[in-house]
Amino acid sequence: MNVSSTNFIPQATYPNPVQQPQDEHADPTDKAAEKSPKNSEPPTSAGANAARTEPSQQELKHIKELKQRDQEVRTHEAAHRAAAGPYVRNGTSYTYQRGPDGVNYAIGGEVDIDTSHENGDPEANLKKAETIRAAALAPAQPSNQDYAVAAKAAAMEAKAKAELQEQRNASEAAPGIAENENASESGDDEENSSEAAVIVPERQSQNINRYQQVAAISGEQTAETFLNLVV
């Protein structure tokens, strides 16, 4: 995902030199004489170069506009880059326009930011989304592209928050499930103890019957002694 700002400054147009009408019957030597009068001195080479390199007022105005735009673009993209921090991938790229002075001026730029989704880590996705949104809106005057990037980052942020909430709900439900399992096991133990309590009296009743049968025959053992032996 790229955050960018591009605004081309139209090239300045300059009037063509006025062409003088030519006389087909005129003597060429007369024209040469008019262009190079005998009494005039030829211009020096320094003066000729100065005449060729000195920009016009319209060119100077265009150069000033380009310089101002170059500064705005670089400041704009620097704000994106600083706010994006570790998620900047390939730095900043610029679009240039050559001015009348032969200098290339930045008229647009973009910062390449990593917006990939971290699978299984909603917390990392949330942090990345918040950073991207802040980076998109970092310049003093965000562009339309910047607002579009911020909107996508906000959607990514909402998704990460929903995933985090799901994880919290699952972790909070886990202790309740464990308590229910423990309660079920405790109930089983109580049921087993109840069954054992029923079995013991039944055994004691059987033993008493056996004692009575033996006592009726031998008449030597008491009920208490026999229970101590067989219980």
N, C-alpha and C positions, 0 to 999 in steps of 0.2 A: 504494500500500500504506500503510495507516495503522497506527500503533502507538498503542494507547489503553488507558485504564483507567477503567472506569465502575462505580460502586457506589452505588446509590440508598439514601439513608437514609430509612427510613419516616417519614411524617409522624406527629407526636405526636397522640394523641387526648385529648380533654379531656371530663370529665363535664358533662352538661347540668345546669343549675340545677334543684333539686327544686321541683316544682310543688305548692303547697299546695291541698288540697281546698277547693272553694268551696261555701258554704251558699246554696242557692237562695232561702231565706226571709230572709236577712240583709239589713239595711238598707245600701244602698251608702254612705250618709253615714257609717256607723260604720266602714266599711273605710277611707274617706278619712281619717277622724280617726285611725285606728290608724297609717296610713302617715305622716301629717304631724301629729304631736301639736302642740298649741298652744304648749307650753312649749319646744319644740326649735327651734333656729335653723337655717335652710336652709344647706346646704353651699356654700362659695364655689366659684367657677368653677375656680380653680386646684386646689382639692382634688378636684373632679370629674374634671378632666383627668388628674390624677395617678393616680386610681383606675382610669381607663380604660387608661392606657399602661403601668403597671407590670406586667411579666410575672410569671407564676406560677413556682413552682419547677420544674414540669414543662417549661414553656416555656424557662426558663433552661438546663435540662439539654439540651434539644433544640438550642438555639442553640449551646451549647458543642460538641456533636457535629458540627454543620454547619461550624463554624469549623475544627475539627480536620481534617475531611475536605477542606475547601477547601485548606488548606495542603498536605496530602498530595498531592492531585491536581496542584497547581501545581508542586510539587517534582518529582513523577514526570515530568510532561510536559516540564519544563525540562531534565531529564537526557536525554530522547530528543532534544530539539531541539539541544542542545549537541553531542551525539555525532554526529548526522547531518550536521552541517556544511553543505556546499554543496548537499546533496541534499534539503534541506527546501524544499518548494514553496510552500505557502500558510500557513505558520506553524502556530499551535495554535488549535484550536477547543474550546470547553468546553460541557458540559451543566450547567445550573443548576437549583437548587431554592430556592424562596423560603422563608425562615425565618419564625418567628412575629414577628420584629421587622421584617419587610418587606424584608429584605436578601436579594439573590440570592447563593447560595453555590455554588461549583463542586463538583460531585459526580462528574464524569467529564470526560475530555478525550481528544483524539487529535492526533497530529502527522502531517501529510501528507508522505510521503517519495517522491521520484522513484525508481522501480525499473525504468525502461525499459531495454531491452537495446540496447547500442551495437553495431550491425552491423559486422562486420569488425574489431573492436577488442577482442579478448579481454582484453588487459591492462587496459583501462579498465573492462571488466565485472568483472574480478577485484577491482579497487580499490573499485568501488561496492558489490559484494557484501560485502566485508569491513567496509566502513563501516556498511552497513545492519544487518548482524548485530550489530556492536558497539553501534549505537544502540538496537536492540530490547532488548538486555540491559543497557543502561546504568543503569536505576533500581535502587535497592537491593532492591526487591521486584517483579520483573517479573510482569505479569499473564499469563493464559493466552493472550491475544491477542498479547502480546509474544513468547512462546515460539513461537507459530505463525509469526510474521513472521521470527524468527531461523532457523527451519527452512527456510523458502523461500529466505532469503538464503544459507544453507549449500549448497542445491542449485544456486543460481546460481553460487556460488563454485566448486563442483566442475566445473561445465560449462565455466567460463572457463579453469580449469587444464588441462582436457583439450584445449581448443582451442589453448592456448599450447604444449602438448607436441607437438601435431601440426605446428605451425609450426616448432618446433625440429627435429623429425625431418626435415621437408622441407628445411630449410636445411643440415642436416648431410649429407644425401644428395646435394645438388647438386654439391659438389666431386668426389665419386667418379664421378659421371656425366661430368664434364668430363675427368677423367683417363682414363677409358675411351675417350672420343672422341679425345683426343690420342694415345693408344697406337695406336688404329686408324689414324689418319692417318700415324703414324710407320711402321707396318707397311707401309702402301701405298707410302711413299717407298722403303723398303728393297727392296720387290719390284720397283719401277721401276728402281732402281739395279742390281739383279741382272740384269734383262732387258737393260739397257744394256751391262753387262759381257759378256753373251753375244753381243750384236750386234757389239761391237768386234772380238773375235777372228775372227768370221766374215768381217768386211770385210777384215781383214788377210790372211786366207787367200785370199780372192778376189783381192786386190791382188797377192799373191805369184804366184798363177797367171798373172795378166795379165803380170807382170814377166817371168816365165819365157818366156812366149810372145813377148814383145817382144825379150827378150835373145837368144832363139834366132834371131831374124831379124836384129837389128842388131849384137849383140855389143859395143855401145859403153857401155851403162849398167850400173851395178852394182845389186844388189838394194837396198842401203841408200839410194842416191840415189833410186831409184824410189819407195820407200816414203815418203820425206820429201815427195815431190811429191803423191802420191795419197791419203795417209791423212788 
